[in-house]
Amino acid sequence: MPSAFHSLRPSLIKRKHRHKSTRRGGKRPKKTSESTNLAAGGEDASFDLKSSASASTASGRGGGGSLVQPLGNLLLAAAGRANLRDAGLGGLRQLPDDLLVDVLGLLPARDLAALSAASKALYVISSHDPLWRAIVLDELGGDFAFAGSWRATYIAAVSGRPHRPPRALEISGFYSDYLFQSWLCANMEMRAEWLERDTIDRRRGLSVEKFIAEHEEPNWPVLLEGCLESWPALQKWTREYLLEVSAGKEFAVGPVSMPLDRYFLYSDNAEEERPLYLFDAKFADKVPEMGSDYEVPVYFQEDLFKVLGEERPDYRWVIIGPAGSGSSFHVDPNSTSAWNAVIKGAKKWVMFPPEVPPPGVHPSSDGAEVTSPVSIMEWFMNFYGACRTWEKRPIECVCRAGEIVFVPNGWWHLVINLEESIAITQNYVSRRNLLNVLDFLKRPNASELVSGTKDRVNLHDKFRNAIDTAYPGTISQLEVEAQQKAAARKKKVAFWDSAVDANTGGFKFSF
């Protein structure tokens, strides 16, 4: 019987029907593509696949792969053909695939490999590469050399020698929407209509006063062009330079840390639905050269969190990731605003105002938790189209090297890298946002909401006292101004109300 350390030979599927999956492709991309059609929600949806797309749903790259087909293909298969899944799982067939994968995720590597020898169906599911990703990250941390798939990476690490796939196994007839969609999201290109909408305000040469009046004060996004010409990072931050200045240092990558050369080995070879993202808050302390290669743009230089000195929450990050990596929908921490500057590459942004949770995202009533069960690509596949009919449609753009996106406080945003990208982002507090941040920090559940600091409970008092010391009277002045604005809004009467007599229901005119 096969075990999880055997590879699979994909059964090639001809693309004659609109539900069919594509056949096996070549090695890593250079962005040529094939197309596949997948029926979802009663609509046809055509997707371009990366040329690297190998039909390796269950076992990933580095081992041939088992071609898992979408469940709809079973309806088009030869009469009487059964799903290998049901026959090979026995009593476990009653469990949906997502729950079954969760259960197998509780097993250690040896037991997972042993279980995969029980049947072909269990082999396919046990070889699902995200299961092996969790094992690698849990057991090895960042001390691994990625070998094309997480399963191959684990084998190479525990055996002490490069993984050489054994004789390929032929397994076909396994149908699963859950496993197929995971593979599809890892191997499809962004659709053209997902990229063509550009609804953000684009500004060049904007004065600080206009930025405050037109964007920061009304809490509205903007893309700023031509702000980074003086940054040495735009020219210097090649791979070679970053590897040289960061030698011997490790960076935060998902739940682990690793040196930059090891991360680049991973990002060059990974093909998965949720690629690991380098997102490090201490980069400037670790590598001072990186901290001196950029400066805060003039629009964001008022940052009142500075009064806390070393006790301020985490506020700046270097972000590096391959195409397909990114951040699913979230709101920036501690009610801060943020700016994100792209140094290399390009990023697709989708933003919703604070009062409009994105489709597929479910925040708790107290804001302590946000449930977003789908990956970024799955969100585009299943939810992006619904936004077209909304009254409050999202703000969208593609931000390229040399450009900055301003993210106002409370705005939901999703970001996905369209190519390998490097960026700097910082969160900040200005006078326009100070009262919002103070209100956020003193919420009853601040211990759950506040992030980026060890002293979550006392941060409000520390910050307020530091502001009062550094800028006496500022908070009181802002509170008075906020009350005046609220009163003015309350008194403001809509045109229709002023034109209609409330007693008679008829029009009234004043001269």
C-alpha positions in Angstrom: 0.0 0.0 0.0 1.2 3.6 -0.5 2.3 5.8 2.3 2.5 9.5 2.7 6.1 9.4 1.7 5.3 8.0 -1.8 4.6 10.4 -4.6 1.6 10.3 -6.9 1.3 10.3 -10.7 -1.6 12.6 -11.8 -4.2 11.2 -14.1 -4.5 13.7 -16.9 -8.0 15.1 -17.5 -9.0 16.3 -20.9 -10.6 19.7 -20.9 -13.7 19.0 -23.0 -16.4 20.0 -20.5 -16.7 23.3 -18.7 -16.4 21.6 -15.2 -13.2 19.9 -16.1 -9.9 20.6 -14.4 -6.8 21.4 -16.5 -4.1 18.9 -17.2 -0.7 19.0 -15.7 1.6 21.9 -16.6 5.3 22.5 -16.4 7.5 23.8 -13.6 7.6 27.2 -12.0 6.0 30.1 -13.9 6.9 32.6 -16.2 3.3 33.8 -16.4 2.0 32.0 -19.4 -1.3 30.4 -18.6 -4.0 27.9 -19.3 -7.7 28.3 -18.7 -10.1 26.2 -16.6 -13.9 26.7 -16.1 -15.5 26.1 -12.8 -19.3 26.4 -12.2 -20.0 28.3 -9.0 -23.2 29.7 -7.8 -24.9 28.8 -11.0 -22.5 31.0 -13.1 -19.7 30.1 -15.4 -16.3 31.5 -14.2 -13.2 31.1 -16.4 -9.8 31.2 -14.7 -6.3 31.4 -16.0 -3.9 29.0 -14.4 -0.2 29.7 -13.9 2.0 27.7 -16.2 3.5 26.1 -13.1 0.1 24.6 -12.2 0.8 20.9 -11.7 -2.2 18.9 -10.7 -1.0 18.2 -7.2 -3.9 19.0 -5.0 -3.1 16.5 -2.3 0.6 16.1 -2.2 1.9 19.4 -3.6 5.0 20.0 -5.7 8.0 17.8 -5.3 6.2 14.5 -5.6 4.1 14.3 -8.7 0.7 14.9 -7.0 -2.7 13.4 -7.0 -5.2 15.1 -9.2 -8.3 15.9 -7.2 -11.2 16.9 -9.3 -14.1 19.1 -8.4 -17.2 17.2 -7.3 -19.2 18.4 -10.3 -16.9 16.4 -12.6 -18.3 13.2 -11.1 -21.6 14.0 -12.8 -19.9 14.1 -16.1 -17.8 11.0 -15.6 -18.6 7.6 -17.1 -21.9 6.1 -16.0 -21.6 4.1 -12.8 -18.3 5.7 -11.8 -18.0 6.1 -8.0 -16.0 8.6 -6.0 -12.8 7.0 -4.7 -13.2 9.1 -1.6 -16.3 7.3 -0.3 -15.0 3.8 -0.9 -11.7 4.4 0.7 -12.7 6.3 3.8 -15.0 3.8 5.3 -16.9 5.2 8.3 -15.0 8.5 7.9 -16.8 9.2 4.7 -19.6 10.8 6.7 -17.3 13.7 7.7 -17.0 16.7 5.3 -13.5 17.1 3.9 -12.7 20.3 5.8 -13.6 18.6 9.1 -11.7 15.5 8.1 -8.6 17.6 7.3 -8.9 19.3 10.7 -9.0 15.9 12.5 -6.0 14.7 10.6 -4.2 17.9 11.6 -4.2 16.6 15.2 -1.9 13.7 14.2 1.9 13.8 14.5 3.9 13.1 11.3 4.5 9.4 11.9 0.8 8.7 12.5 -0.2 10.7 9.5 2.1 8.8 7.3 0.9 5.5 8.8 -2.7 6.4 8.2 -2.0 7.2 4.6 -1.1 3.6 4.0 -4.6 2.4 4.9 -6.2 3.3 1.5 -5.8 5.3 -1.6 -8.4 7.8 -0.4 -6.7 8.3 3.0 -3.4 8.7 1.1 -4.8 11.6 -0.9 -6.2 13.4 2.1 -3.1 12.6 4.3 -0.9 14.1 1.6 -2.8 17.4 1.6 0.2 19.8 1.8 -1.2 22.3 4.4 -1.2 19.4 6.9 2.5 19.0 6.4 3.0 22.8 6.5 1.6 22.8 10.1 3.9 19.9 11.1 7.0 21.6 9.7 6.3 25.0 11.3 5.4 23.3 14.6 8.4 20.9 14.8 11.1 22.8 12.9 10.1 26.4 13.3 12.0 28.4 10.7 14.9 26.0 10.6 14.1 24.3 7.3 15.1 24.5 3.6 11.9 24.5 1.5 12.0 21.6 -0.9 9.1 22.4 -3.2 6.4 21.0 -1.0 5.9 20.9 2.8 5.9 17.1 2.8 9.1 16.9 0.8 10.6 19.6 3.2 9.7 17.5 6.2 11.2 14.3 4.7 14.4 16.1 3.8 14.7 17.6 7.3 14.1 14.5 9.3 16.2 12.2 7.0 19.1 14.6 6.7 19.3 14.3 2.9 17.5 15.8 -0.1 14.1 14.2 -0.7 14.0 12.1 -3.9 10.5 11.1 -4.8 10.1 7.3 -5.1 8.2 5.6 -7.9 5.1 7.5 -8.8 1.7 6.1 -7.9 -1.3 6.5 -10.1 -4.5 7.5 -8.3 -7.5 8.9 -10.0 -11.2 9.2 -9.4 -11.0 11.3 -6.2 -13.6 14.1 -6.2 -13.6 16.9 -3.6 -14.6 20.5 -3.9 -12.7 21.4 -0.8 -9.4 20.0 -1.8 -9.8 21.1 -5.4 -10.5 24.7 -4.5 -7.4 24.8 -2.3 -5.4 23.7 -5.3 -7.2 26.1 -7.6 -6.6 29.1 -5.3 -2.9 28.3 -5.2 -2.5 28.0 -8.9 -4.8 30.5 -10.6 -4.0 34.0 -11.8 -5.9 37.1 -10.7 -8.7 37.7 -13.2 -8.5 40.8 -15.3 -11.8 42.2 -14.0 -10.4 42.0 -10.4 -7.6 44.3 -11.3 -9.2 46.8 -13.7 -11.2 48.8 -11.1 -9.3 51.8 -9.8 -11.7 54.0 -7.7 -9.2 55.5 -5.2 -8.3 59.2 -5.3 -4.8 59.5 -6.9 -2.9 62.7 -6.0 0.5 64.0 -6.9 2.0 67.1 -5.4 -0.7 67.4 -2.7 0.1 69.9 0.1 0.0 68.8 3.7 -2.9 71.1 4.4 -5.0 69.6 1.5 -4.1 66.1 2.6 -5.5 66.9 6.1 -8.6 68.7 4.9 -9.5 66.3 2.1 -8.4 62.9 3.4 -7.2 62.7 7.0 -10.0 64.9 8.5 -12.8 63.2 6.6 -11.1 59.8 7.1 -10.9 59.0 3.3 -8.3 56.9 1.5 -5.9 58.3 -1.1 -3.0 57.0 -3.2 -0.1 59.4 -3.2 2.3 59.5 -6.1 5.8 60.9 -6.3 6.5 60.9 -2.6 9.4 58.4 -2.4 11.9 59.8 -4.9 14.3 60.6 -2.0 14.2 57.2 -0.5 17.5 55.3 -1.0 15.5 52.0 -0.6 14.0 52.5 -4.1 17.3 51.9 -5.7 19.3 50.0 -3.1 16.8 47.3 -2.0 17.8 44.5 -4.3 17.9 40.9 -3.1 21.7 41.0 -3.1 21.8 44.2 -0.9 19.2 43.0 1.6 20.9 39.6 1.9 24.2 41.4 2.5 23.1 43.9 5.2 20.8 41.3 7.0 23.3 38.5 7.1 23.0 36.6 10.4 19.6 38.2 11.3 16.2 36.5 11.4 12.9 38.0 10.5 9.3 37.2 11.5 7.6 35.0 8.9 4.2 34.0 9.9 4.5 32.1 13.2 8.2 31.5 12.9 11.4 33.4 12.2 14.1 32.8 9.7 17.0 34.4 7.8 16.2 36.2 4.6 18.1 33.7 2.3 15.9 30.9 3.7 12.8 32.9 3.1 13.7 33.7 -0.5 14.3 29.9 -1.1 10.7 29.3 0.2 9.1 32.2 -1.7 10.7 31.2 -5.0 9.3 27.7 -4.8 6.1 27.9 -2.9 2.8 27.3 -4.7 0.1 27.4 -2.0 -3.2 29.1 -1.2 -1.8 31.1 1.7 1.9 31.8 1.2 3.9 32.7 4.2 4.5 36.5 4.5 7.6 38.2 6.0 6.1 40.8 8.3 8.7 42.1 10.8 8.2 44.9 13.3 11.8 45.1 14.5 13.6 45.2 11.2 15.2 48.7 11.8 16.6 47.5 15.1 18.0 44.3 13.6 19.3 46.0 10.5 19.9 49.7 11.0 20.8 50.2 7.3 17.2 49.3 6.4 15.9 51.8 8.9 18.0 54.6 7.4 17.1 53.8 3.8 13.7 55.5 4.1 12.0 58.4 5.8 8.5 59.1 6.9 6.6 61.1 4.2 5.8 64.7 5.2 2.0 63.9 5.4 2.5 61.5 8.3 5.3 63.0 10.4 3.0 64.0 13.3 2.8 60.8 15.2 1.7 61.3 18.8 2.5 57.8 19.9 6.1 59.0 19.9 5.5 60.5 23.4 5.6 56.9 24.8 9.1 56.4 23.6 10.2 52.7 23.9 6.8 51.8 25.4 4.8 52.7 22.2 3.1 49.7 20.5 4.6 48.2 17.4 4.1 50.6 14.6 6.3 49.9 11.6 7.0 46.8 9.5 8.9 45.7 6.5 6.8 43.4 4.3 8.2 41.0 1.8 6.2 38.3 -0.1 5.8 36.5 -3.4 2.9 36.9 -5.8 -0.3 35.6 -4.1 0.8 36.5 -0.6 -0.9 39.2 1.4 -3.3 40.1 4.2 -7.0 39.1 4.3 -9.5 41.7 5.5 -8.7 43.4 8.8 -8.7 46.7 10.5 -5.4 48.2 11.6 -4.6 47.9 15.3 -5.5 50.3 18.1 -7.7 52.5 15.9 -4.6 54.0 14.2 -4.3 55.2 10.7 -1.6 53.9 8.4 0.4 54.4 5.3 1.9 51.7 3.1 4.7 52.4 0.6 5.6 50.0 -2.1 9.4 49.8 -2.8 9.3 46.9 -5.2 6.4 45.1 -7.0 2.7 45.8 -7.0 -0.2 45.3 -4.6 -4.0 45.1 -5.2 -6.0 46.9 -2.5 -9.7 46.5 -1.6 -11.0 48.8 1.1 -14.4 49.1 2.8 -15.4 52.0 5.2 -15.7 51.2 8.9 -19.5 50.8 8.9 -19.5 48.3 6.0 -18.0 44.9 6.9 -16.8 43.1 3.7 -18.8 40.2 2.5 -17.6 36.9 4.0 -16.1 38.7 7.0 -17.9 38.4 10.4 -16.6 40.7 13.2 -17.8 40.0 16.7 -20.0 42.7 18.4 -17.2 43.9 20.6 -14.6 43.9 17.8 -12.4 41.5 19.7 -12.5 38.8 17.0 -12.9 38.8 13.2 -13.8 35.6 11.4 -12.7 35.5 7.8 -12.8 31.8 6.9 -11.7 32.1 3.3 -8.3 32.8 1.7 -7.7 35.9 -0.3 -8.1 34.2 -3.7 -11.2 32.4 -2.5 -12.7 35.8 -1.4 -12.2 37.1 -4.9 -13.7 34.0 -6.4 -16.8 33.9 -4.2 -17.5 37.4 -2.9 -15.9 40.1 -5.0 -18.6 40.0 -7.6 -21.3 40.7 -5.0 -19.8 44.1 -4.3 -20.7 45.4 -7.7 -24.3 45.9 -6.7 -23.7 47.4 -3.3 -24.6 51.0 -2.6 -21.3 51.5 -0.8 -18.8 49.9 -3.1 -15.2 49.3 -2.0 -12.4 51.6 -2.8 -9.9 49.8 -5.0 -6.5 50.3 -6.6 -3.2 48.7 -7.6 -0.4 50.4 -5.8 3.0 50.2 -7.6 6.6 50.9 -6.7 7.1 54.5 -5.6 3.5 54.9 -4.5 1.8 55.2 -1.1 -1.7 54.2 0.1 -3.2 56.1 3.0 -5.4 53.8 5.1 -7.7 55.8 7.4 -8.5 54.4 10.8 -11.2 51.8 11.0 -11.2 51.0 7.3 -11.4 47.3 6.3 -8.7 46.4 3.8 -7.4 43.4 1.9 -4.0 43.4 0.2 -2.6 40.8 -2.2 0.8 41.0 -4.0 0.6 40.7 -7.7 4.3 40.0 -8.0 7.1 39.7 -5.6 6.8 42.8 -3.5 8.7 44.7 -0.8 7.0 47.5 1.2 7.2 49.6 4.3 4.1 50.3 6.4 3.7 52.4 9.5 0.7 53.1 11.8 0.4 56.5 13.4 -1.7 58.8 15.6 -2.3 62.4 14.6 -4.4 65.1 16.2 -7.2 64.2 13.8 -7.3 60.6 15.2 -6.2 61.1 18.8 -9.6 61.0 20.5 -10.5 57.8 18.5 -7.4 56.1 19.7 -7.9 57.1 23.4 -11.5 55.9 23.2 -10.3 52.6 21.8 -7.6 52.1 24.4 -10.0 52.5 27.3 -12.6 50.1 26.2 -13.6 47.5 28.8 -12.1 44.7 26.8 -8.9 46.6 26.0 -6.9 43.5 27.2 -8.2 41.7 24.1 -8.3 44.5 21.6 -5.1 46.4 22.1 -2.1 44.9 20.3 1.6 45.4 19.8 2.5 46.0 23.5 2.8 43.9 26.6 1.0 46.4 28.9 -2.4 46.5 27.2 -4.5 47.4 30.2 -2.5 50.5 31.2 -1.7 51.8 27.8 -4.6 54.3 27.8 -3.5 56.0 31.0 0.1 56.1 30.0 -0.6 57.6 26.6 -3.1 60.2 27.9 -0.7 61.3 30.7 2.2 61.5 28.2 0.1 63.7 25.8 -1.0 66.0 28.7 2.7 66.4 29.6 4.0 66.9 26.1 1.1 68.9 24.7 -0.8 70.5 27.6 -4.5 71.3 26.8 -4.5 69.4 23.5 -6.9 66.7 24.5 -9.4 69.2 26.1 -9.2 71.4 23.0 -9.9 68.4 20.7 -12.8 67.3 22.9 -14.4 70.8 22.7 -14.0 70.9 18.9 -15.5 67.4 18.6 -18.6 68.5 20.7 -19.0 71.6 18.5 -18.9 69.5 15.3 -21.4 67.1 16.7 -23.8 69.9 17.7 -23.4 71.4 14.2 -24.2 68.1 12.6 -27.3 67.7 14.8 -28.6 71.2 13.9 -28.0 70.8 10.2 -31.4 70.3 8.5 -31.7 68.3 5.3 -33.1 70.2 2.3 -36.2 68.0 2.1 -37.0 68.5 5.8 -36.7 72.3 5.3 -38.9 72.3 2.2 -41.8 70.2 3.7 -44.2 71.5 6.3 -44.3 68.9 9.0 -47.8 69.8 10.1 -49.5 69.8 6.7 -47.3 67.6 4.6 -47.2 70.4 2.0 -44.4 72.6 0.8 -43.4 75.7 2.6 -41.4 78.6 1.2 -39.4 81.3 3.0 -38.4 84.6 1.4 
